[in-house]
């Protein structure tokens, strides 16, 4: 695929008046594209995607460009955002238990590799928790250390099980019987 074409395609889907935290706009993206600074343009487009909700096609183009540039974490992030556009957004503030209290002994990988179980309120006919699985992305960190706290994003494997969730609800993270973390939902958004 042609990286330049993918980035141009993505930039056309971003609104011209949208500005990032640093007052960067699509015009700035075009300047970097003209200088063949594709990785910088990709990063700016990612920032613009955080300002305004953009369609799945934007994120798909971005993911393909990042893959061509061999920017693995950017590609994973863009695929993640494409999934949020299609299936909905769930953000939470996650606190992991310390290892001394029965928590994880290893850091939680940050780029959506972990697929833990969550107690989100569903029960089996016998009253036991019926766990739901969701991939976990730690925002702004490569990993979350044991006992640490950070905002995270969740990508449910079965999104319809999560439709009842609302900001402020508390859910628990499980990797077996004992609970290893607690999350307070910050934001729950519908698809697209």
C-alpha positions in Angstrom: 0.0 0.0 0.0 1.0 3.6 -0.5 1.6 5.3 2.9 1.1 8.7 1.5 -2.2 7.8 0.0 -3.4 6.2 3.2 -2.5 9.3 5.3 -4.0 11.7 2.7 -7.2 9.6 2.8 -7.3 9.7 6.7 -6.6 13.5 6.7 -9.6 14.1 4.4 -11.8 12.5 7.0 -10.7 14.8 9.7 -12.5 18.1 9.9 -10.4 21.1 8.9 -11.4 23.2 11.9 -10.4 20.5 14.4 -7.4 21.5 16.4 -5.3 19.4 18.8 -4.3 20.5 22.3 -1.2 22.1 20.7 -3.4 24.0 18.1 -2.3 21.7 15.3 -4.7 21.2 12.5 -5.1 19.2 9.3 -3.2 22.0 7.5 -0.2 21.1 9.7 -0.6 17.4 8.7 -0.5 18.4 5.0 2.7 20.3 5.6 4.4 17.2 7.0 3.0 15.1 4.2 4.5 17.5 1.7 7.9 17.1 3.4 7.6 13.2 3.5 7.6 13.2 7.3 4.9 10.5 7.4 5.5 9.3 10.9 5.0 12.9 12.2 1.8 13.3 10.1 0.6 10.0 11.5 1.1 11.2 15.1 -0.7 14.5 14.4 -3.6 12.6 12.9 -3.8 10.4 16.0 -3.9 13.6 18.1 -6.7 15.0 16.0 -8.6 11.7 16.4 -8.5 12.3 20.2 -10.2 15.7 19.8 -13.2 14.6 17.7 -14.9 11.3 17.0 -13.8 10.1 13.6 -15.2 7.2 11.4 -13.8 3.7 11.3 -12.4 4.4 7.8 -10.1 7.0 9.3 -8.7 4.6 11.8 -8.4 1.8 9.3 -6.4 4.0 7.0 -4.2 5.1 9.9 -3.6 1.5 11.0 -2.6 0.5 7.5 -0.2 3.4 7.2 1.3 2.6 10.6 1.8 -1.0 9.6 3.5 0.1 6.4 5.8 2.4 8.5 6.4 -0.5 10.9 5.1 1.5 13.8 3.7 -1.4 15.7 2.2 0.4 18.8 0.7 3.1 16.5 -0.8 0.4 14.3 -2.3 -1.4 17.4 -3.7 1.9 18.7 -5.3 2.7 15.4 -6.9 -0.7 15.2 -8.0 -0.3 18.8 -9.7 3.0 18.0 -11.3 1.5 14.8 -12.8 -1.1 17.1 -14.1 1.5 19.5 -15.8 3.3 16.6 -17.5 0.1 15.6 -18.4 -1.4 19.0 -18.3 1.4 21.5 -16.0 3.1 24.0 -15.4 2.0 27.6 -12.8 3.9 29.7 -12.1 3.2 33.3 -9.8 4.2 36.1 -8.1 0.8 37.1 -6.3 0.2 40.3 -4.4 -3.1 40.6 -4.0 -4.9 43.9 -0.5 -5.0 45.3 1.3 -8.4 45.0 1.3 -8.7 48.9 -2.5 -8.4 48.8 -2.9 -11.2 46.2 -2.5 -9.0 43.1 -0.5 -9.6 40.0 3.3 -10.0 40.3 3.9 -8.9 36.7 3.0 -5.6 35.0 -0.2 -5.5 32.8 1.0 -5.0 29.2 -0.4 -1.7 28.0 -1.1 -2.3 24.3 -4.3 -4.5 24.4 -2.6 -7.9 24.6 -4.2 -8.9 27.9 -7.7 -10.4 27.8 -8.8 -10.7 31.4 -12.1 -11.5 32.9 -14.3 -8.8 34.5 -17.2 -9.1 37.0 -19.7 -6.6 35.5 -22.7 -7.7 37.5 -23.9 -10.8 35.5 -24.7 -13.9 37.5 -25.0 -17.6 36.7 -28.2 -19.4 37.7 -26.5 -20.5 41.0 -25.6 -16.9 41.8 -21.9 -17.0 41.0 -20.3 -14.2 38.9 -20.6 -14.8 35.2 -17.5 -13.1 34.0 -17.2 -11.1 30.7 -13.9 -10.9 28.8 -12.5 -7.6 27.6 -9.1 -6.7 26.2 -7.3 -4.0 28.2 -5.4 -1.0 26.9 -3.5 1.1 29.4 -3.6 4.8 28.4 -0.3 6.7 28.0 1.8 3.9 29.5 3.6 0.9 28.0 2.5 -1.2 31.0 0.8 -0.9 34.4 2.9 -2.0 37.3 1.5 -4.3 40.1 -0.3 -2.2 42.6 -0.5 0.7 40.1 -3.3 2.9 38.9 -4.1 4.3 35.5 -6.9 5.1 33.0 -7.6 2.2 30.7 -9.8 1.3 27.8 -11.7 -1.9 27.5 -12.7 -3.8 24.3 -15.3 -6.4 25.2 -15.2 -9.7 23.3 -19.0 -9.7 23.6 -20.0 -6.0 23.5 -23.7 -6.7 24.0 -23.0 -8.0 27.6 -21.6 -4.6 28.5 -24.5 -2.4 27.2 -25.9 -1.9 30.7 -22.7 -0.3 32.0 -22.7 3.4 33.0 -20.0 5.9 34.3 -19.4 5.6 38.0 -20.1 1.8 38.1 -17.4 -0.3 39.7 -16.2 -3.5 38.1 -13.5 -6.0 39.1 -10.7 -7.5 37.2 -10.1 -11.3 37.6 -7.4 -13.6 36.3 -8.6 -16.5 38.2 -10.5 -16.8 41.5 -9.2 -13.8 43.4 -9.9 -10.3 42.2 -6.7 -8.6 41.1 -8.0 -5.1 40.4 -10.9 -2.7 40.6 -12.0 -0.2 38.0 -14.4 2.7 38.1 -16.0 3.4 34.8 -15.2 6.9 33.5 -16.9 6.9 30.1 -19.2 4.5 28.2 -20.0 5.5 24.6 -22.1 3.8 21.9 -20.7 2.7 18.6 -19.8 5.2 15.9 
